[in-house]
Amino acid sequence: MNLLKWLNLKLAKSGKNSKTAVPSIIGFDTKIKGDIWGGATAHIDGRIEGNIMCDEVIIGVRGYILGDIKAKSLSVYGSVNGTIDTDDLFVANNARLIGNACYTKIALEPGAYVEGTCIPRAKAAVKVMPNLESENKPESELKAVK
């Protein structure tokens, strides 16, 4: 039995009386059409066509996501095609990220392929809207004074 399989079985057995969550693992031969919501950790080596929302998401080397990801931590070793919203973003040297990413911290290894806009969360929260005050005034206050 390989080490990863043994470790997963050990975690699953210990999870019954433990407060530590067992990670969700999607194998390389698994394809899912639909959204994945909740859970502490999702390790994906298969293909997902849908959105993912978890605390921690790890896209394995053979993993492919076609959809949006919202997570506290996202590590990409495979491919993602969608919008990312995360606190910590890591993109490995052979990984592909196609789409926009909003993050707090980012780490890109040399060789990582990123096609899209990466925006720090602090800048994404600031919206520049000139004349915002005049746009929110009632119509009677916006009429020109003669």
Secondary structure, DSSP 8 states (H G I E B T S, - for coil): --HHHHHHHHHHHHTTS-SS---EEE-TT-EEES-EE--SEEEE-SEEES-EEEEEEEE-TT-EEES-EEEEEEEESSEEES-EEEEEEEE-TT-EEES-EEESEEEE-TT-EEES-EEEHHHHH----TTHHHHTS-HHHHS---
